[in-house]
Amino acid sequence: MPTDVDCKNPDDGALPVNLRCTGLYGDFDKRELACGVLEYKPAIELWSDAAAKRRFVSIPKGQKVDASDPDAFMYPVGTQFWKEFRVQRADGAMRLAETRLLRKTEDGWLYTSYVWSEDEREAIQMVNAEGVPDLYGTGHTVPTRDQCKECHSGRTDFILGWDAFMLGPGAEGLTRESLVELGLIEGGSDLALSIPGNEVERQALGYLHANCGVSCHNEAVDAPARDTGLFLRLEKDDLASVLTTDAVRTGVNKRPDDNAKFEGLEITDPAHWYAIRPGDPARSLLVARQEMRGFEGQMPRIGTNKVDPTGVQVVTRWIQEMTQEAGYPPADP
């Protein structure tokens, strides 16, 4: 069992130094989850450079998540989320890298990263003002606190991976149905939301929602990409058809803003580009930014150093199949 010394908080923080003291494990050495901690896997996952991830949540006993607005879940004080990352070593084996923690308090959300030791027997809170760009030579980036805040501020109540789509069909462990069955959610009468369109459209819209929309490209006041006018989050009132989703309404035939970044692109003439040009992924910035790394214009902008080939393929195919026969507008000249 951890001692009081093990579980002290650092001088500059309000979360324990040691992961074993956060309430994730009942038996840390055996990696047995504590009573009340539930594991889940979203139906749609954020790309994290092919890292293997496990996710856990603890909702205080007797409390419930408020899902009266399915676009913006609200969490009770005391809720905790953990996300564990395993990354590939040079020899090809997977190893524990970090576990991130988010805890809701009366004053808001606290968040930090616990870095696992070389022997994987301990995970200690990193004073992560600077982050770790290449943890143990694996290429995995541990984010800074500012980077955590930058992404998570795109949600009303900070949590990115929980909504009616993430916990819908394809989710494992804790799902939107099991939340209701366990009595952990209230006001969830509108949770049975579905992504519109055919299989290609659903895959692309879901991918953009999880990787771009929930964190940055939405209309939340603090969303980092709000000023671009390109919104990629799925919203309950915009699901009548593919054409009514924000991705289509705000992206198709949209010209770049004056502050758009073109460094790193083969073609830097703004006249060449659209956010999404129907039938023409080669002139769609959405794809070009997915394929870019190492420049400010890359997408996702932070948290990834490798291109997601599956994500590029999904979005490219969707744009290729945007024909007038399918209901899409013609491409601008």
C-alpha positions as CSV (number, residue, x, y, z in Angstrom):
1,M,0.0,0.0,0.0
2,P,1.2,3.6,-0.7
3,T,2.4,5.5,2.3
4,D,1.7,9.1,3.2
5,V,5.2,10.0,1.9
6,D,4.5,8.3,-1.4
7,C,1.3,10.2,-1.8
8,K,2.3,13.7,-1.1
9,N,1.6,16.4,-3.6
10,P,4.4,18.3,-5.3
11,D,5.0,21.9,-4.1
12,D,3.6,23.3,-7.3
13,G,0.6,21.0,-7.7
14,A,-2.6,19.6,-6.2
15,L,-2.3,16.0,-7.6
16,P,-0.2,13.2,-6.1
17,V,3.4,12.7,-7.1
18,N,2.8,9.0,-7.7
19,L,0.2,7.4,-10.0
20,R,-0.5,4.7,-7.4
21,C,-2.1,7.3,-5.2
22,T,-4.6,8.6,-7.7
23,G,-7.3,6.0,-7.1
24,L,-6.8,4.1,-10.4
25,Y,-5.6,0.8,-8.9
26,G,-6.8,-1.1,-5.9
27,D,-3.5,-3.2,-6.2
28,F,-0.9,-1.2,-8.0
29,D,1.7,-4.0,-8.3
30,K,-0.9,-6.3,-9.8
31,R,-2.4,-3.5,-11.9
32,E,-5.9,-4.4,-10.6
33,L,-8.4,-1.6,-11.0
34,A,-9.8,0.0,-7.9
35,C,-13.5,-0.6,-7.1
36,G,-15.6,1.8,-9.1
37,V,-13.0,2.4,-11.8
38,L,-14.4,1.4,-15.2
39,E,-12.6,0.8,-18.5
40,Y,-13.9,1.9,-21.8
41,K,-12.8,2.2,-25.5
42,P,-14.5,4.8,-27.7
43,A,-16.1,3.8,-31.0
44,I,-14.0,6.5,-32.7
45,E,-10.4,7.0,-31.5
46,L,-8.0,10.0,-31.6
47,W,-4.9,9.2,-33.7
48,S,-1.9,9.1,-31.4
49,D,0.9,7.9,-33.6
50,A,-0.2,4.2,-33.3
51,A,0.2,4.2,-29.5
52,A,-1.9,1.5,-27.8
53,K,-4.2,3.1,-25.3
54,R,-6.4,2.1,-22.4
55,R,-8.9,4.5,-20.8
56,F,-10.5,4.5,-17.4
57,V,-13.1,6.6,-15.6
58,S,-14.4,6.9,-12.0
59,I,-17.6,8.7,-11.2
60,P,-18.2,9.5,-7.5
61,K,-20.6,7.1,-5.9
62,G,-24.2,8.4,-6.0
63,Q,-23.3,11.0,-8.7
64,K,-24.3,11.1,-12.3
65,V,-23.1,12.6,-15.6
66,D,-25.5,15.2,-16.9
67,A,-26.3,14.4,-20.5
68,S,-29.3,16.7,-21.0
69,D,-27.2,18.3,-23.7
70,P,-25.8,15.4,-25.7
71,D,-23.3,17.8,-27.3
72,A,-21.9,18.8,-24.0
73,F,-21.8,16.3,-21.1
74,M,-21.3,17.8,-17.7
75,Y,-19.4,15.8,-15.0
76,P,-19.8,15.8,-11.2
77,V,-17.0,17.0,-8.9
78,G,-14.7,14.1,-8.1
79,T,-14.9,12.5,-11.6
80,Q,-11.6,11.2,-12.7
81,F,-10.4,10.1,-16.2
82,W,-7.1,8.2,-16.9
83,K,-5.5,7.4,-20.3
84,E,-2.6,5.0,-20.5
85,F,-0.2,4.9,-23.4
86,R,1.9,2.0,-24.6
87,V,4.4,2.8,-27.4
88,Q,6.8,0.8,-29.5
89,R,10.4,0.4,-28.5
90,A,13.3,0.1,-31.0
91,D,13.1,-3.7,-30.8
92,G,9.4,-3.7,-31.7
93,A,8.0,-4.5,-28.3
94,M,5.4,-2.3,-26.7
95,R,6.2,-0.6,-23.4
96,L,4.3,1.6,-20.9
97,A,5.0,5.2,-21.6
98,E,2.7,7.5,-19.6
99,T,-0.7,7.7,-17.9
100,R,-2.6,11.0,-18.1
101,L,-5.0,12.0,-15.4
102,L,-7.9,14.5,-15.3
103,R,-9.7,15.2,-12.1
104,K,-12.7,17.6,-11.6
105,T,-12.6,19.7,-8.5
106,E,-14.8,22.5,-7.1
107,D,-12.4,24.9,-8.9
108,G,-12.3,23.1,-12.2
109,W,-10.2,20.4,-13.8
110,L,-6.8,19.4,-12.7
111,Y,-4.6,17.5,-15.2
112,T,-1.1,16.0,-15.4
113,S,1.0,13.2,-16.8
114,Y,2.6,10.3,-15.0
115,V,5.7,8.9,-16.8
116,W,6.5,5.2,-16.3
117,S,10.0,4.2,-15.2
118,E,12.3,2.2,-17.4
119,D,11.4,-1.0,-15.5
120,E,7.6,-0.1,-15.7
121,R,7.2,-0.5,-11.9
122,E,6.5,3.1,-11.1
123,A,4.8,6.1,-12.7
124,I,5.8,9.5,-11.3
125,Q,4.1,12.9,-12.1
126,M,6.2,14.9,-14.4
127,V,6.5,18.6,-13.8
128,N,5.4,19.0,-17.3
129,A,5.9,22.7,-18.1
130,E,8.1,21.6,-21.0
131,G,6.7,18.1,-21.8
132,V,8.9,15.3,-23.2
133,P,9.3,15.4,-27.0
134,D,10.9,11.9,-27.4
135,L,10.1,9.7,-24.4
136,Y,12.8,7.0,-24.0
137,G,13.7,7.4,-27.6
138,T,10.3,6.0,-28.8
139,G,9.2,9.2,-30.6
140,H,6.3,9.5,-28.2
141,T,5.5,13.1,-27.0
142,V,4.3,13.7,-23.5
143,P,2.4,17.0,-23.7
144,T,2.9,20.1,-21.7
145,R,0.2,21.4,-19.5
146,D,-0.5,24.2,-21.9
147,Q,-1.0,21.7,-24.7
148,C,-3.4,19.7,-22.6
149,K,-5.4,22.8,-21.9
150,E,-5.3,24.0,-25.6
151,C,-7.0,20.8,-26.8
152,H,-9.4,20.2,-23.9
153,S,-10.7,23.8,-23.9
154,G,-12.7,23.0,-27.0
155,R,-15.2,21.1,-24.8
156,T,-17.6,22.9,-22.4
157,D,-16.6,20.6,-19.6
158,F,-13.1,19.6,-20.7
159,I,-13.5,15.9,-21.5
160,L,-12.9,15.0,-25.2
161,G,-13.5,11.3,-25.6
162,W,-17.0,11.0,-24.2
163,D,-20.2,11.8,-26.2
164,A,-23.1,10.1,-27.9
165,F,-20.9,9.2,-30.9
166,M,-17.7,8.1,-29.0
167,L,-19.8,5.9,-26.7
168,G,-22.1,4.7,-29.4
169,P,-22.0,1.6,-31.7
170,G,-18.5,0.2,-31.8
171,A,-17.6,1.4,-28.3
172,E,-16.3,-1.3,-25.8
173,G,-16.6,-1.5,-22.0
174,L,-18.5,1.5,-20.8
175,T,-21.0,2.5,-23.5
176,R,-23.9,4.9,-23.7
177,E,-26.3,2.0,-23.0
178,S,-24.3,0.7,-20.1
179,L,-24.1,4.2,-18.6
180,V,-27.9,4.2,-18.4
181,E,-28.1,0.7,-17.1
182,L,-25.6,1.5,-14.3
183,G,-27.4,4.6,-13.4
184,L,-24.4,6.8,-14.1
185,I,-26.0,9.2,-16.4
186,E,-29.1,11.4,-16.3
187,G,-31.0,13.4,-19.0
188,G,-29.7,11.1,-21.7
189,S,-32.9,10.6,-23.7
190,D,-31.3,11.9,-26.9
191,L,-28.2,9.7,-26.7
192,A,-29.1,7.4,-29.6
193,L,-27.6,9.7,-32.2
194,S,-26.3,8.3,-35.5
195,I,-23.8,9.7,-38.0
196,P,-25.6,10.2,-41.4
197,G,-24.6,8.9,-44.8
198,N,-23.2,5.8,-46.3
199,E,-20.3,3.9,-44.9
200,V,-17.6,6.1,-46.4
201,E,-19.3,9.3,-45.2
202,R,-19.9,7.9,-41.7
203,Q,-16.2,6.9,-41.4
204,A,-14.9,10.3,-42.6
205,L,-17.3,12.4,-40.5
206,G,-16.6,10.3,-37.4
207,Y,-12.9,10.6,-38.0
208,L,-13.0,14.3,-38.4
209,H,-15.3,14.6,-35.3
210,A,-12.8,12.7,-33.1
211,N,-9.6,14.1,-34.4
212,C,-10.4,17.7,-35.3
213,G,-13.9,18.7,-34.2
214,V,-14.3,17.9,-30.5
215,S,-11.1,19.7,-29.5
216,C,-10.5,22.6,-32.0
217,H,-12.8,23.0,-35.0
218,N,-16.1,23.9,-33.3
219,E,-17.9,26.9,-32.1
220,A,-17.1,26.8,-28.4
221,V,-15.8,30.1,-27.2
222,D,-12.3,28.7,-26.3
223,A,-12.0,26.3,-29.1
224,P,-8.5,26.9,-30.7
225,A,-9.8,26.8,-34.3
226,R,-13.0,28.6,-33.8
227,D,-11.8,31.7,-35.7
228,T,-11.2,29.6,-38.9
229,G,-14.9,29.2,-39.5
230,L,-14.3,25.5,-40.3
231,F,-16.3,23.3,-37.9
232,L,-15.9,19.6,-38.0
233,R,-17.7,18.5,-34.8
234,L,-20.9,16.4,-35.1
235,E,-23.8,18.2,-33.4
236,K,-27.2,16.7,-32.6
237,D,-29.2,19.3,-34.5
238,D,-27.2,18.9,-37.7
239,L,-27.7,15.2,-38.4
240,A,-30.6,15.2,-40.8
241,S,-28.2,14.4,-43.7
242,V,-24.5,14.5,-44.6
243,L,-25.2,17.9,-46.2
244,T,-26.4,19.4,-43.0
245,T,-23.4,18.5,-41.0
246,D,-21.0,21.3,-40.1
247,A,-18.1,19.6,-42.0
248,V,-20.0,20.0,-45.3
249,R,-21.7,23.3,-44.5
250,T,-18.6,25.1,-43.4
251,G,-15.9,23.2,-45.3
252,V,-17.0,22.4,-48.9
253,N,-15.7,25.1,-51.3
254,K,-14.4,27.1,-48.4
255,R,-11.4,29.3,-49.3
256,P,-8.5,29.6,-46.8
257,D,-8.7,32.4,-44.3
258,D,-6.1,35.2,-44.4
259,N,-4.2,33.7,-41.5
260,A,-4.0,30.2,-43.0
261,K,-0.6,28.6,-42.8
262,F,1.0,27.3,-46.0
263,E,4.6,26.6,-44.9
264,G,5.5,23.0,-45.7
265,L,3.0,22.6,-48.6
266,E,4.3,22.0,-52.1
267,I,1.9,24.7,-53.4
268,T,1.7,27.8,-51.3
269,D,-0.6,29.9,-53.5
270,P,-3.9,30.3,-51.6
271,A,-5.8,30.4,-54.9
272,H,-5.0,26.7,-55.3
273,W,-6.6,25.6,-52.1
274,Y,-10.0,25.0,-50.6
275,A,-10.8,23.5,-47.2
276,I,-12.7,20.8,-49.0
277,R,-13.0,20.8,-52.9
278,P,-15.6,18.2,-54.0
279,G,-14.0,15.4,-56.0
280,D,-10.6,16.9,-55.7
281,P,-8.6,15.8,-52.6
282,A,-5.4,17.2,-54.2
283,R,-6.7,20.8,-53.7
284,S,-8.3,20.1,-50.3
285,L,-6.4,21.5,-47.4
286,L,-8.1,19.0,-45.1
287,V,-6.0,16.2,-46.7
288,A,-2.9,18.2,-47.2
289,R,-2.7,19.1,-43.6
290,Q,-3.3,15.5,-42.6
291,E,-0.3,14.5,-44.7
292,M,1.9,17.2,-43.2
293,R,4.2,16.9,-40.1
294,G,6.7,19.3,-38.7
295,F,5.0,22.5,-39.6
296,E,2.5,24.7,-37.8
297,G,-0.2,23.9,-40.4
298,Q,-0.2,20.1,-39.7
299,M,-3.4,18.5,-38.5
300,P,-3.9,17.6,-35.8
301,R,-1.6,20.5,-34.8
302,I,-0.1,18.9,-31.7
303,G,0.2,15.5,-30.1
304,T,1.3,13.7,-33.3
305,N,4.6,13.3,-35.1
306,K,3.4,10.6,-37.6
307,V,0.9,10.7,-40.4
308,D,-2.2,8.5,-39.9
309,P,-2.4,6.6,-43.2
310,T,-5.9,5.2,-42.5
311,G,-7.2,8.6,-41.6
312,V,-5.8,10.1,-44.8
313,Q,-7.4,7.3,-46.8
314,V,-10.8,7.7,-45.2
315,V,-11.0,11.5,-45.8
316,T,-9.5,11.2,-49.3
317,R,-12.0,8.6,-50.4
318,W,-14.9,10.7,-49.0
319,I,-13.8,13.8,-51.0
320,Q,-13.3,11.7,-54.1
321,E,-16.9,10.5,-53.9
322,M,-18.4,14.0,-53.4
323,T,-20.3,14.1,-56.7
324,Q,-23.3,16.1,-57.7
325,E,-25.2,12.8,-58.2
326,A,-24.6,12.2,-54.5
327,G,-26.1,15.6,-53.6
328,Y,-22.9,17.6,-53.1
329,P,-22.4,21.0,-54.7
330,P,-20.1,21.3,-57.8
331,A,-16.5,22.2,-57.1
332,D,-15.7,25.9,-57.5
333,P,-13.6,26.8,-60.5
